[in-house]
Amino acid sequence: VVYCIDPRHCVKSSWGDHRRCGVHRSELIAESLEALDQSLAKIGSKLHLAFGRPEEVLPRLLAPGSVLLYQAEDTHDEQQVEEAVHAALPHGVDVRRHFGQALRHREDLGFDLK
């Protein structure tokens, strides 16, 4: 399991005079990653942290025949990163995504989010 620490999250937000990822959010992410690593260890797996843009990091890690499984995002910036990752992957990488972490399922909203 790989988690990319994207340096774009440390830059100033275009919506105000603050970083995109402040102290409290950084602490929450660090605590969540520690808990994820502990959970993965219980099933014989491990969390690997990579610092860099996902569209630069992941293609170097995935050879043809590999599987990339990730949680799809609903926000514009993250969707742009997903598209950049897809475009940079070597041919033959199987990409699978799932939706989650929302208060309601996308299908239950009654309208298309696109």
C-alpha positions as CSV (number, residue, x, y, z in Angstrom):
1,V,0.0,0.0,0.0
2,V,1.4,3.4,-1.0
3,Y,0.4,6.8,0.2
4,C,1.8,9.8,-1.7
5,I,2.5,12.9,0.4
6,D,1.8,15.5,-2.4
7,P,3.9,18.6,-2.0
8,R,1.1,20.6,-3.5
9,H,-0.8,20.3,-0.2
10,C,1.9,22.4,1.5
11,V,1.6,25.4,-0.8
12,K,-0.5,28.5,-0.2
13,S,-4.2,28.1,-1.0
14,S,-5.7,30.0,-3.8
15,W,-8.7,30.6,-1.5
16,G,-7.0,32.6,1.2
17,D,-3.8,33.4,3.0
18,H,-3.1,29.9,4.4
19,R,-1.6,26.6,3.4
20,R,-3.8,24.0,1.8
21,C,-2.9,21.6,4.6
22,G,-2.5,23.3,7.9
23,V,-1.2,22.0,11.2
24,H,-4.4,20.4,12.4
25,R,-5.1,18.6,9.1
26,S,-1.4,17.5,8.9
27,E,-1.7,16.0,12.4
28,L,-4.9,14.2,11.5
29,I,-3.3,12.8,8.3
30,A,-0.2,11.6,10.3
31,E,-2.4,9.9,12.9
32,S,-4.6,8.3,10.3
33,L,-1.5,7.0,8.4
34,E,-0.1,5.5,11.6
35,A,-3.4,3.8,12.3
36,L,-3.6,2.5,8.7
37,D,0.0,1.1,9.0
38,Q,-0.9,-0.7,12.2
39,S,-4.1,-2.1,10.6
40,L,-2.2,-3.3,7.6
41,A,0.5,-4.9,9.8
42,K,-2.2,-7.1,11.4
43,I,-3.0,-8.6,7.9
44,G,0.7,-9.0,6.9
45,S,0.9,-5.8,4.8
46,K,2.7,-2.5,5.1
47,L,2.2,1.1,4.4
48,H,4.9,2.8,2.2
49,L,5.1,6.6,2.2
50,A,6.3,8.4,-0.9
51,F,6.9,12.2,-1.0
52,G,6.1,13.6,-4.4
53,R,3.4,14.1,-7.0
54,P,1.4,10.9,-7.4
55,E,1.5,11.3,-11.2
56,E,5.3,11.2,-10.9
57,V,5.7,8.6,-8.1
58,L,3.1,5.9,-9.0
59,P,4.2,5.3,-12.7
60,R,7.7,4.5,-11.4
61,L,6.3,1.9,-9.0
62,L,3.8,0.2,-11.3
63,A,4.9,-2.1,-14.1
64,P,2.6,-3.5,-16.8
65,G,0.4,-6.2,-15.2
66,S,0.2,-4.3,-11.9
67,V,-3.0,-3.1,-10.4
68,L,-3.7,0.4,-9.1
69,L,-6.7,0.5,-6.8
70,Y,-7.7,3.8,-5.3
71,Q,-10.6,5.8,-3.8
72,A,-12.0,8.2,-6.4
73,E,-12.4,11.8,-5.3
74,D,-15.2,14.2,-6.0
75,T,-13.2,17.4,-5.9
76,H,-11.8,19.2,-8.9
77,D,-8.1,19.4,-7.9
78,E,-8.0,15.7,-6.9
79,Q,-9.7,14.6,-10.0
80,Q,-7.1,16.5,-12.1
81,V,-4.4,14.5,-10.2
82,E,-6.3,11.2,-10.9
83,E,-6.4,12.1,-14.6
84,A,-2.6,12.9,-14.6
85,V,-1.9,9.6,-12.9
86,H,-3.9,7.7,-15.5
87,A,-2.1,9.5,-18.3
88,A,1.3,8.8,-16.9
89,L,0.9,5.1,-16.1
90,P,2.6,2.5,-18.2
91,H,0.4,0.6,-20.7
92,G,-1.0,-2.6,-19.2
93,V,-1.6,-1.3,-15.6
94,D,-5.1,-2.3,-14.5
95,V,-6.7,0.7,-12.9
96,R,-9.7,0.2,-10.5
97,R,-11.3,2.9,-8.4
98,H,-14.1,2.9,-5.9
99,F,-16.1,5.7,-4.3
100,G,-16.4,6.1,-0.6
101,Q,-16.0,8.4,2.4
102,A,-19.2,10.4,1.7
103,L,-22.2,10.9,3.9
104,R,-24.4,9.6,1.0
105,H,-23.8,7.3,-1.9
106,R,-23.4,9.2,-5.2
107,E,-26.2,7.0,-6.7
108,D,-28.7,8.1,-4.0
109,L,-28.3,11.9,-4.7
110,G,-30.8,12.0,-7.5
111,F,-28.5,13.9,-9.9
112,D,-25.3,13.4,-11.7
113,L,-22.3,15.0,-9.9
114,K,-20.5,15.7,-13.2
